[in-house]
Amino acid sequence: MKEQIYNELFQQLDINVAAISGLLVVILKEKFYNLLTIALSALPQNLLERVIDNCSFYMIATSTKGLYLPNTETAEKDLIIFPETLLEDKDGAFTILHEVAHFACGFERIRIDERDEPLDELLDEQRNNEETADALAFRWSKEMKKNSEFSVLKGGAS
Ligand SMILES: [Zn+2]
């Protein structure tokens, strides 16, 4: 059943936390894990499997916002990076889904210095990408509310 499959998948999440003290890392990692499982439980199973196989999740003290960094040049995983403030953000789960939507759509980050198109076209493309990611995250976040009975989401939350 969905709940059991998801519980097993969530164990395989690649979660990394770069914080100050060893104890803090453990606590942050636990909280990050809980928020990730709430958000990712909204995804269709085949997408969740792709995310787990292809993405590493990072919480980094110096990051100021969510970031999707596709890793197209090596066989390494794509990076999805969040600031520590994600944990206090009431829309934190939505932010996670927005960055996952960038992965799901295969969006490249727009590197203005590497592209020949006029700047206004690049900005249009970027705006379209952000709107698409928001729309997908919004659709998934409705599933998140339906799934909130999952036992994985209750245990360990503090
Ligand atoms: Zn975005």
Backbone and ligand atoms as CSV (ligand in chain L), in Angstrom:
chain,resi,resn,atom,element,x,y,z
A,1,MET,N,N,0.834,-1.201,0.000
A,1,MET,CA,C,0.000,0.000,0.000
A,1,MET,C,C,0.865,1.245,0.000
A,2,LYS,N,N,0.213,2.352,-0.321
A,2,LYS,CA,C,0.990,3.571,-0.528
A,2,LYS,C,C,1.836,3.933,0.701
A,3,GLU,N,N,1.212,3.842,1.886
A,3,GLU,CA,C,1.916,4.293,3.077
A,3,GLU,C,C,3.197,3.502,3.310
A,4,GLN,N,N,3.094,2.154,3.145
A,4,GLN,CA,C,4.251,1.302,3.398
A,4,GLN,C,C,5.347,1.543,2.359
A,5,ILE,N,N,4.936,1.633,1.090
A,5,ILE,CA,C,5.907,1.900,0.023
A,5,ILE,C,C,6.636,3.211,0.308
A,6,TYR,N,N,5.867,4.220,0.699
A,6,TYR,CA,C,6.474,5.530,0.937
A,6,TYR,C,C,7.406,5.493,2.143
A,7,ASN,N,N,7.000,4.774,3.204
A,7,ASN,CA,C,7.880,4.655,4.368
A,7,ASN,C,C,9.232,4.096,3.969
A,8,GLU,N,N,9.212,3.062,3.122
A,8,GLU,CA,C,10.468,2.447,2.696
A,8,GLU,C,C,11.279,3.397,1.828
A,9,LEU,N,N,10.597,4.112,0.949
A,9,LEU,CA,C,11.304,5.059,0.086
A,9,LEU,C,C,11.959,6.175,0.892
A,10,PHE,N,N,11.227,6.666,1.898
A,10,PHE,CA,C,11.749,7.799,2.664
A,10,PHE,C,C,13.040,7.437,3.400
A,11,GLN,N,N,13.192,6.133,3.734
A,11,GLN,CA,C,14.433,5.722,4.401
A,11,GLN,C,C,15.644,5.980,3.503
A,12,GLN,N,N,15.404,6.030,2.197
A,12,GLN,CA,C,16.522,6.150,1.249
A,12,GLN,C,C,16.825,7.593,0.863
A,13,LEU,N,N,16.113,8.541,1.449
A,13,LEU,CA,C,16.371,9.949,1.130
A,13,LEU,C,C,17.830,10.300,1.400
A,14,ASP,N,N,18.432,10.998,0.476
A,14,ASP,CA,C,19.825,11.431,0.630
A,14,ASP,C,C,19.822,12.836,1.236
A,15,ILE,N,N,19.961,12.905,2.558
A,15,ILE,CA,C,19.832,14.172,3.280
A,15,ILE,C,C,21.175,14.580,3.868
A,16,ASN,N,N,21.531,15.822,3.645
A,16,ASN,CA,C,22.805,16.343,4.148
A,16,ASN,C,C,22.567,17.686,4.829
A,17,VAL,N,N,23.178,17.834,5.985
A,17,VAL,CA,C,23.037,19.086,6.719
A,17,VAL,C,C,24.419,19.604,7.067
A,18,ALA,N,N,24.684,20.836,6.688
A,18,ALA,CA,C,25.965,21.448,7.022
A,18,ALA,C,C,25.710,22.555,8.038
A,19,ALA,N,N,25.871,22.253,9.313
A,19,ALA,CA,C,25.622,23.245,10.356
A,19,ALA,C,C,26.827,23.319,11.280
A,20,ILE,N,N,26.649,23.965,12.420
A,20,ILE,CA,C,27.808,24.332,13.217
A,20,ILE,C,C,28.288,23.212,14.141
A,21,SER,N,N,27.442,22.774,15.071
A,21,SER,CA,C,27.896,21.754,16.021
A,21,SER,C,C,27.335,20.391,15.655
A,22,GLY,N,N,28.014,19.348,16.127
A,22,GLY,CA,C,27.594,17.974,15.832
A,22,GLY,C,C,26.178,17.695,16.304
A,23,LEU,N,N,25.832,18.150,17.496
A,23,LEU,CA,C,24.496,17.906,18.044
A,23,LEU,C,C,23.441,18.611,17.197
A,24,LEU,N,N,23.751,19.822,16.824
A,24,LEU,CA,C,22.817,20.604,16.018
A,24,LEU,C,C,22.515,19.902,14.696
A,25,VAL,N,N,23.546,19.307,14.106
A,25,VAL,CA,C,23.358,18.623,12.826
A,25,VAL,C,C,22.327,17.513,12.971
A,26,VAL,N,N,22.444,16.738,14.058
A,26,VAL,CA,C,21.522,15.618,14.261
A,26,VAL,C,C,20.086,16.121,14.384
A,27,ILE,N,N,19.894,17.174,15.166
A,27,ILE,CA,C,18.546,17.711,15.374
A,27,ILE,C,C,18.000,18.298,14.073
A,28,LEU,N,N,18.827,19.076,13.392
A,28,LEU,CA,C,18.389,19.679,12.127
A,28,LEU,C,C,18.055,18.615,11.101
A,29,LYS,N,N,18.875,17.570,11.059
A,29,LYS,CA,C,18.666,16.517,10.072
A,29,LYS,C,C,17.317,15.829,10.310
A,30,GLU,N,N,17.012,15.597,11.585
A,30,GLU,CA,C,15.731,14.968,11.946
A,30,GLU,C,C,14.557,15.853,11.525
A,31,LYS,N,N,14.662,17.143,11.812
A,31,LYS,CA,C,13.584,18.072,11.437
A,31,LYS,C,C,13.464,18.191,9.922
A,32,PHE,N,N,14.607,18.245,9.251
A,32,PHE,CA,C,14.640,18.337,7.789
A,32,PHE,C,C,13.993,17.090,7.190
A,33,TYR,N,N,14.347,15.932,7.746
A,33,TYR,CA,C,13.768,14.668,7.282
A,33,TYR,C,C,12.251,14.702,7.419
A,34,ASN,N,N,11.763,15.149,8.576
A,34,ASN,CA,C,10.314,15.176,8.799
A,34,ASN,C,C,9.614,16.085,7.802
A,35,LEU,N,N,10.194,17.258,7.563
A,35,LEU,CA,C,9.567,18.189,6.612
A,35,LEU,C,C,9.624,17.631,5.182
A,36,LEU,N,N,10.750,17.015,4.827
A,36,LEU,CA,C,10.867,16.408,3.492
A,36,LEU,C,C,9.827,15.304,3.294
A,37,THR,N,N,9.623,14.479,4.324
A,37,THR,CA,C,8.670,13.376,4.153
A,37,THR,C,C,7.240,13.914,4.010
A,38,ILE,N,N,6.928,14.991,4.740
A,38,ILE,CA,C,5.604,15.604,4.585
A,38,ILE,C,C,5.419,16.100,3.153
A,39,ALA,N,N,6.422,16.825,2.656
A,39,ALA,CA,C,6.301,17.406,1.309
A,39,ALA,C,C,6.300,16.317,0.234
A,40,LEU,N,N,7.271,15.397,0.321
A,40,LEU,CA,C,7.454,14.429,-0.764
A,40,LEU,C,C,6.351,13.371,-0.793
A,41,SER,N,N,5.610,13.237,0.316
A,41,SER,CA,C,4.492,12.278,0.326
A,41,SER,C,C,3.412,12.699,-0.664
A,42,ALA,N,N,3.463,13.947,-1.120
A,42,ALA,CA,C,2.474,14.441,-2.079
A,42,ALA,C,C,2.795,14.001,-3.508
A,43,LEU,N,N,3.997,13.495,-3.740
A,43,LEU,CA,C,4.404,13.177,-5.118
A,43,LEU,C,C,3.840,11.830,-5.565
A,44,PRO,N,N,3.550,11.709,-6.862
A,44,PRO,CA,C,3.240,10.391,-7.411
A,44,PRO,C,C,4.426,9.467,-7.156
A,45,GLN,N,N,4.143,8.174,-6.960
A,45,GLN,CA,C,5.214,7.264,-6.551
A,45,GLN,C,C,6.366,7.192,-7.552
A,46,ASN,N,N,6.047,7.180,-8.847
A,46,ASN,CA,C,7.143,7.062,-9.824
A,46,ASN,C,C,8.055,8.279,-9.789
A,47,LEU,N,N,7.478,9.445,-9.539
A,47,LEU,CA,C,8.302,10.651,-9.416
A,47,LEU,C,C,9.119,10.612,-8.128
A,48,LEU,N,N,8.500,10.172,-7.035
A,48,LEU,CA,C,9.245,10.072,-5.774
A,48,LEU,C,C,10.457,9.152,-5.945
A,49,GLU,N,N,10.266,8.040,-6.654
A,49,GLU,CA,C,11.389,7.123,-6.887
A,49,GLU,C,C,12.500,7.808,-7.685
A,50,ARG,N,N,12.120,8.594,-8.695
A,50,ARG,CA,C,13.122,9.323,-9.483
A,50,ARG,C,C,13.856,10.357,-8.637
A,51,VAL,N,N,13.103,11.037,-7.771
A,51,VAL,CA,C,13.715,12.038,-6.898
A,51,VAL,C,C,14.740,11.369,-5.977
A,52,ILE,N,N,14.366,10.248,-5.395
A,52,ILE,CA,C,15.260,9.575,-4.449
A,52,ILE,C,C,16.500,9.048,-5.164
A,53,ASP,N,N,16.328,8.562,-6.392
A,53,ASP,CA,C,17.478,8.048,-7.145
A,53,ASP,C,C,18.402,9.166,-7.637
A,54,ASN,N,N,17.852,10.336,-7.882
A,54,ASN,CA,C,18.612,11.351,-8.635
A,54,ASN,C,C,18.917,12.638,-7.880
A,55,CYS,N,N,18.386,12.811,-6.673
A,55,CYS,CA,C,18.564,14.084,-5.975
A,55,CYS,C,C,19.180,13.894,-4.589
A,56,SER,N,N,20.058,14.808,-4.233
A,56,SER,CA,C,20.565,14.920,-2.861
A,56,SER,C,C,19.985,16.195,-2.255
A,57,PHE,N,N,19.471,16.098,-1.039
A,57,PHE,CA,C,18.894,17.257,-0.356
A,57,PHE,C,C,19.891,17.816,0.648
A,58,TYR,N,N,20.095,19.111,0.577
A,58,TYR,CA,C,21.045,19.767,1.464
A,58,TYR,C,C,20.380,20.892,2.237
A,59,MET,N,N,20.738,21.012,3.516
A,59,MET,CA,C,20.388,22.200,4.290
A,59,MET,C,C,21.694,22.879,4.661
A,60,ILE,N,N,21.827,24.112,4.220
A,60,ILE,CA,C,23.106,24.820,4.339
A,60,ILE,C,C,22.872,26.169,5.016
A,61,ALA,N,N,23.644,26.429,6.057
A,61,ALA,CA,C,23.431,27.641,6.854
A,61,ALA,C,C,23.533,28.904,6.016
A,62,THR,N,N,24.407,28.905,5.019
A,62,THR,CA,C,24.663,30.134,4.273
A,62,THR,C,C,23.712,30.348,3.097
A,63,SER,N,N,22.884,29.340,2.799
A,63,SER,CA,C,21.948,29.520,1.691
A,63,SER,C,C,20.818,30.451,2.123
A,64,THR,N,N,20.329,31.280,1.206
A,64,THR,CA,C,19.253,32.203,1.571
A,64,THR,C,C,17.905,31.773,1.017
A,65,LYS,N,N,17.895,30.823,0.065
A,65,LYS,CA,C,16.625,30.376,-0.497
A,65,LYS,C,C,16.780,28.975,-1.075
A,66,GLY,N,N,15.655,28.394,-1.457
A,66,GLY,CA,C,15.698,27.080,-2.095
A,66,GLY,C,C,16.338,27.186,-3.462
A,67,LEU,N,N,17.049,26.127,-3.840
A,67,LEU,CA,C,17.816,26.153,-5.083
A,67,LEU,C,C,17.855,24.749,-5.663
A,68,TYR,N,N,17.585,24.644,-6.959
A,68,TYR,CA,C,17.752,23.357,-7.647
A,68,TYR,C,C,18.960,23.469,-8.560
A,69,LEU,N,N,19.947,22.637,-8.352
A,69,LEU,CA,C,21.166,22.659,-9.157
A,69,LEU,C,C,21.313,21.337,-9.903
A,70,PRO,N,N,20.889,21.316,-11.172
A,70,PRO,CA,C,21.023,20.076,-11.936
A,70,PRO,C,C,22.487,19.756,-12.159
A,71,ASN,N,N,22.825,18.507,-12.024
A,71,ASN,CA,C,24.212,18.107,-12.206
A,71,ASN,C,C,24.316,17.341,-13.520
A,72,THR,N,N,24.424,18.079,-14.599
A,72,THR,CA,C,24.372,17.441,-15.911
A,72,THR,C,C,25.741,17.015,-16.406
A,73,GLU,N,N,26.780,17.463,-15.738
A,73,GLU,CA,C,28.112,17.202,-16.274
A,73,GLU,C,C,28.786,15.957,-15.705
A,74,THR,N,N,28.314,15.494,-14.568
A,74,THR,CA,C,28.884,14.276,-14.001
A,74,THR,C,C,27.753,13.310,-13.698
A,75,ALA,N,N,28.094,12.138,-13.236
A,75,ALA,CA,C,27.081,11.146,-12.891
A,75,ALA,C,C,26.526,11.382,-11.485
A,76,GLU,N,N,27.028,12.430,-10.821
A,76,GLU,CA,C,26.556,12.706,-9.464
A,76,GLU,C,C,25.089,13.114,-9.486
A,77,LYS,N,N,24.483,13.101,-8.297
A,77,LYS,CA,C,23.079,13.483,-8.197
A,77,LYS,C,C,22.897,14.990,-8.383
A,78,ASP,N,N,21.661,15.370,-8.731
A,78,ASP,CA,C,21.293,16.784,-8.719
A,78,ASP,C,C,21.221,17.246,-7.255
A,79,LEU,N,N,21.493,18.517,-7.031
A,79,LEU,CA,C,21.456,19.048,-5.668
A,79,LEU,C,C,20.207,19.895,-5.478
A,80,ILE,N,N,19.509,19.679,-4.358
A,80,ILE,CA,C,18.396,20.543,-3.986
A,80,ILE,C,C,18.752,21.114,-2.618
A,81,ILE,N,N,18.935,22.438,-2.583
A,81,ILE,CA,C,19.536,23.097,-1.428
A,81,ILE,C,C,18.534,24.031,-0.767
A,82,PHE,N,N,18.518,24.010,0.573
A,82,PHE,CA,C,17.623,24.902,1.322
A,82,PHE,C,C,18.389,25.583,2.449
A,83,PRO,N,N,17.911,26.764,2.861
A,83,PRO,CA,C,18.501,27.406,4.050
A,83,PRO,C,C,17.909,26.773,5.312
A,84,GLU,N,N,18.572,26.967,6.435
A,84,GLU,CA,C,18.030,26.466,7.712
A,84,GLU,C,C,16.679,27.091,8.045
A,85,THR,N,N,16.429,28.303,7.545
A,85,THR,CA,C,15.157,28.975,7.832
A,85,THR,C,C,13.975,28.224,7.238
A,86,LEU,N,N,14.239,27.257,6.357
A,86,LEU,CA,C,13.160,26.427,5.811
A,86,LEU,C,C,12.334,25.805,6.930
A,87,LEU,N,N,13.012,25.437,8.023
A,87,LEU,CA,C,12.341,24.717,9.110
A,87,LEU,C,C,11.360,25.595,9.872
A,88,GLU,N,N,11.553,26.915,9.813
A,88,GLU,CA,C,10.618,27.817,10.504
A,88,GLU,C,C,9.582,28.396,9.543
A,89,ASP,N,N,9.755,28.105,8.257
A,89,ASP,CA,C,8.884,28.679,7.233
A,89,ASP,C,C,7.583,27.886,7.167
A,90,LYS,N,N,6.444,28.586,7.351
A,90,LYS,CA,C,5.171,27.850,7.319
A,90,LYS,C,C,4.891,27.288,5.916
A,91,ASP,N,N,5.539,27.838,4.910
A,91,ASP,CA,C,5.401,27.321,3.547
A,91,ASP,C,C,6.593,26.453,3.149
A,92,GLY,N,N,7.287,25.931,4.148
A,92,GLY,CA,C,8.494,25.144,3.870
A,92,GLY,C,C,8.240,23.948,2.959
A,93,ALA,N,N,7.137,23.245,3.199
A,93,ALA,CA,C,6.840,22.065,2.376
A,93,ALA,C,C,6.574,22.484,0.924
A,94,PHE,N,N,5.913,23.623,0.752
A,94,PHE,CA,C,5.668,24.127,-0.603
A,94,PHE,C,C,6.995,24.470,-1.291
A,95,THR,N,N,7.895,25.079,-0.537
A,95,THR,CA,C,9.214,25.414,-1.093
A,95,THR,C,C,9.934,24.158,-1.579
A,96,ILE,N,N,9.842,23.092,-0.791
A,96,ILE,CA,C,10.463,21.825,-1.195
A,96,ILE,C,C,9.837,21.333,-2.506
A,97,LEU,N,N,8.509,21.365,-2.572
A,97,LEU,CA,C,7.825,20.885,-3.779
A,97,LEU,C,C,8.159,21.746,-4.997
A,98,HIS,N,N,8.337,23.049,-4.778
A,98,HIS,CA,C,8.713,23.941,-5.882
A,98,HIS,C,C,10.072,23.522,-6.463
A,99,GLU,N,N,11.039,23.258,-5.600
A,99,GLU,CA,C,12.372,22.869,-6.094
A,99,GLU,C,C,12.329,21.496,-6.750
A,100,VAL,N,N,11.518,20.585,-6.198
A,100,VAL,CA,C,11.357,19.260,-6.818
A,100,VAL,C,C,10.695,19.399,-8.191
A,101,ALA,N,N,9.805,20.380,-8.325
A,101,ALA,CA,C,9.153,20.612,-9.620
A,101,ALA,C,C,10.188,21.005,-10.677
A,102,HIS,N,N,11.197,21.780,-10.280
A,102,HIS,CA,C,12.270,22.113,-11.229
A,102,HIS,C,C,12.955,20.835,-11.704
A,103,PHE,N,N,13.211,19.924,-10.788
A,103,PHE,CA,C,13.804,18.626,-11.165
A,103,PHE,C,C,12.853,17.863,-12.096
A,104,ALA,N,N,11.571,17.811,-11.717
A,104,ALA,CA,C,10.593,17.029,-12.478
A,104,ALA,C,C,10.468,17.543,-13.908
A,105,CYS,N,N,10.600,18.847,-14.094
A,105,CYS,CA,C,10.465,19.448,-15.425
A,105,CYS,C,C,11.784,19.454,-16.184
A,106,GLY,N,N,12.846,19.039,-15.524
A,106,GLY,CA,C,14.147,19.037,-16.187
A,106,GLY,C,C,14.646,20.427,-16.515
A,107,PHE,N,N,14.230,21.405,-15.711
A,107,PHE,CA,C,14.678,22.773,-15.976
A,107,PHE,C,C,16.168,22.904,-15.711
A,108,GLU,N,N,16.829,23.546,-16.635
A,108,GLU,CA,C,18.205,23.942,-16.402
A,108,GLU,C,C,18.187,25.282,-15.684
A,109,ARG,N,N,19.158,25.513,-14.848
A,109,ARG,CA,C,19.304,26.882,-14.345
A,109,ARG,C,C,19.756,27.742,-15.507
A,110,ILE,N,N,19.235,28.914,-15.598
A,110,ILE,CA,C,19.600,29.783,-16.720
A,110,ILE,C,C,20.905,30.500,-16.396
A,111,ARG,N,N,21.918,30.157,-17.190
A,111,ARG,CA,C,23.225,30.795,-17.009
A,111,ARG,C,C,23.350,31.885,-18.061
A,112,ILE,N,N,23.113,33.097,-17.632
A,112,ILE,CA,C,23.075,34.206,-18.579
A,112,ILE,C,C,24.416,34.370,-19.292
A,113,ASP,N,N,25.495,34.107,-18.562
A,113,ASP,CA,C,26.821,34.285,-19.165
A,113,ASP,C,C,27.123,33.239,-20.234
A,114,GLU,N,N,26.361,32.136,-20.251
A,114,GLU,CA,C,26.664,31.069,-21.205
A,114,GLU,C,C,25.659,31.008,-22.348
A,115,ARG,N,N,24.721,31.946,-22.367
A,115,ARG,CA,C,23.654,31.846,-23.370
A,115,ARG,C,C,23.691,33.046,-24.307
A,116,ASP,N,N,23.301,32.781,-25.559
A,116,ASP,CA,C,23.405,33.809,-26.587
A,116,ASP,C,C,22.119,34.622,-26.772
A,117,GLU,N,N,20.997,34.098,-26.279
A,117,GLU,CA,C,19.729,34.787,-26.509
A,117,GLU,C,C,19.714,36.153,-25.815
A,118,PRO,N,N,18.855,37.072,-26.326
A,118,PRO,CA,C,18.723,38.377,-25.662
A,118,PRO,C,C,18.247,38.204,-24.219
A,119,LEU,N,N,18.666,39.152,-23.375
A,119,LEU,CA,C,18.369,39.061,-21.942
A,119,LEU,C,C,16.872,38.961,-21.662
A,120,ASP,N,N,16.038,39.721,-22.409
A,120,ASP,CA,C,14.601,39.684,-22.099
A,120,ASP,C,C,14.008,38.307,-22.398
A,121,GLU,N,N,14.542,37.611,-23.405
A,121,GLU,CA,C,14.063,36.244,-23.675
A,121,GLU,C,C,14.443,35.298,-22.540
A,122,LEU,N,N,15.658,35.460,-22.044
A,122,LEU,CA,C,16.107,34.602,-20.935
A,122,LEU,C,C,15.263,34.852,-19.680
A,123,LEU,N,N,14.952,36.137,-19.447
A,123,LEU,CA,C,14.149,36.465,-18.263
A,123,LEU,C,C,12.731,35.910,-18.404
A,124,ASP,N,N,12.183,35.968,-19.639
A,124,ASP,CA,C,10.868,35.365,-19.897
A,124,ASP,C,C,10.893,33.872,-19.604
A,125,GLU,N,N,11.953,33.226,-20.098
A,125,GLU,CA,C,12.075,31.783,-19.901
A,125,GLU,C,C,12.133,31.454,-18.407
A,126,GLN,N,N,12.917,32.266,-17.695
A,126,GLN,CA,C,13.047,32.032,-16.259
A,126,GLN,C,C,11.708,32.211,-15.545
A,127,ARG,N,N,10.986,33.279,-15.934
A,127,ARG,CA,C,9.683,33.530,-15.311
A,127,ARG,C,C,8.725,32.377,-15.603
A,128,ASN,N,N,8.718,31.881,-16.842
A,128,ASN,CA,C,7.875,30.736,-17.192
A,128,ASN,C,C,8.220,29.515,-16.358
A,129,ASN,N,N,9.525,29.256,-16.210
A,129,ASN,CA,C,9.960,28.115,-15.409
A,129,ASN,C,C,9.455,28.229,-13.977
A,130,GLU,N,N,9.565,29.442,-13.406
A,130,GLU,CA,C,9.136,29.628,-12.013
A,130,GLU,C,C,7.624,29.449,-11.874
A,131,GLU,N,N,6.866,29.954,-12.869
A,131,GLU,CA,C,5.413,29.807,-12.798
A,131,GLU,C,C,5.001,28.346,-12.920
A,132,THR,N,N,5.682,27.618,-13.811
A,132,THR,CA,C,5.382,26.187,-13.966
A,132,THR,C,C,5.692,25.432,-12.682
A,133,ALA,N,N,6.839,25.758,-12.079
A,133,ALA,CA,C,7.231,25.082,-10.837
A,133,ALA,C,C,6.233,25.380,-9.724
A,134,ASP,N,N,5.778,26.630,-9.644
A,134,ASP,CA,C,4.778,26.989,-8.631
A,134,ASP,C,C,3.470,26.246,-8.863
A,135,ALA,N,N,3.046,26.165,-10.136
A,135,ALA,CA,C,1.775,25.506,-10.448
A,135,ALA,C,C,1.826,24.023,-10.069
A,136,LEU,N,N,2.940,23.377,-10.397
A,136,LEU,CA,C,3.091,21.964,-10.035
A,136,LEU,C,C,3.116,21.797,-8.524
A,137,ALA,N,N,3.877,22.641,-7.848
A,137,ALA,CA,C,3.986,22.545,-6.384
A,137,ALA,C,C,2.615,22.762,-5.743
A,138,PHE,N,N,1.836,23.679,-6.300
A,138,PHE,CA,C,0.508,23.945,-5.759
A,138,PHE,C,C,-0.387,22.723,-5.917
A,139,ARG,N,N,-0.332,22.100,-7.121
A,139,ARG,CA,C,-1.152,20.908,-7.361
A,139,ARG,C,C,-0.768,19.794,-6.382
A,140,TRP,N,N,0.545,19.574,-6.232
A,140,TRP,CA,C,1.006,18.510,-5.324
A,140,TRP,C,C,0.655,18.826,-3.872
A,141,SER,N,N,0.709,20.103,-3.499
A,141,SER,CA,C,0.500,20.427,-2.086
A,141,SER,C,C,-0.927,20.101,-1.637
A,142,LYS,N,N,-1.857,20.021,-2.590
A,142,LYS,CA,C,-3.210,19.567,-2.225
A,142,LYS,C,C,-3.192,18.089,-1.825
A,143,GLU,N,N,-2.375,17.301,-2.554
A,143,GLU,CA,C,-2.205,15.887,-2.189
A,143,GLU,C,C,-1.605,15.764,-0.795
A,144,MET,N,N,-0.694,16.682,-0.496
A,144,MET,CA,C,-0.001,16.650,0.792
A,144,MET,C,C,-1.008,16.695,1.929
A,145,LYS,N,N,-2.026,17.532,1.788
A,145,LYS,CA,C,-3.027,17.642,2.853
A,145,LYS,C,C,-3.812,16.353,2.989
A,146,LYS,N,N,-4.139,15.723,1.843
A,146,LYS,CA,C,-4.876,14.453,1.888
A,146,LYS,C,C,-4.061,13.368,2.572
A,147,ASN,N,N,-2.737,13.406,2.372
A,147,ASN,CA,C,-1.861,12.357,2.889
A,147,ASN,C,C,-1.436,12.583,4.332
A,148,SER,N,N,-1.935,13.631,4.962
A,148,SER,CA,C,-1.366,14.011,6.254
A,148,SER,C,C,-1.662,13.008,7.363
A,149,GLU,N,N,-2.423,11.941,7.046
A,149,GLU,CA,C,-2.671,10.899,8.049
A,149,GLU,C,C,-1.524,9.894,8.116
A,150,PHE,N,N,-0.592,9.966,7.173
A,150,PHE,CA,C,0.532,9.015,7.165
A,150,PHE,C,C,1.193,8.930,8.544
A,151,SER,N,N,1.446,7.703,8.986
A,151,SER,CA,C,2.077,7.552,10.303
A,151,SER,C,C,3.511,8.075,10.269
A,152,VAL,N,N,4.164,7.985,9.120
A,152,VAL,CA,C,5.548,8.442,9.038
A,152,VAL,C,C,5.628,9.937,9.358
A,153,LEU,N,N,4.528,10.607,9.143
A,153,LEU,CA,C,4.538,12.042,9.336
A,153,LEU,C,C,4.317,12.429,10.792
A,154,LYS,N,N,3.872,11.480,11.598
A,154,LYS,CA,C,3.556,11.821,12.982
A,154,LYS,C,C,4.751,11.572,13.896
A,155,GLY,N,N,5.318,10.372,13.805
A,155,GLY,CA,C,6.396,10.010,14.721
A,155,GLY,C,C,7.574,10.944,14.587
A,156,GLY,N,N,8.160,11.270,15.700
A,156,GLY,CA,C,9.420,12.015,15.668
A,156,GLY,C,C,9.287,13.497,15.463
A,157,ALA,N,N,8.096,13.975,15.143
A,157,ALA,CA,C,7.947,15.418,14.954
A,157,ALA,C,C,8.041,16.115,16.301
A,158,SER,N,N,8.725,17.252,16.323
A,158,SER,CA,C,8.836,17.965,17.593
A,158,SER,C,C,8.777,19.453,17.327
L,1,ZN,ZN,ZN,12.222,28.200,-8.716
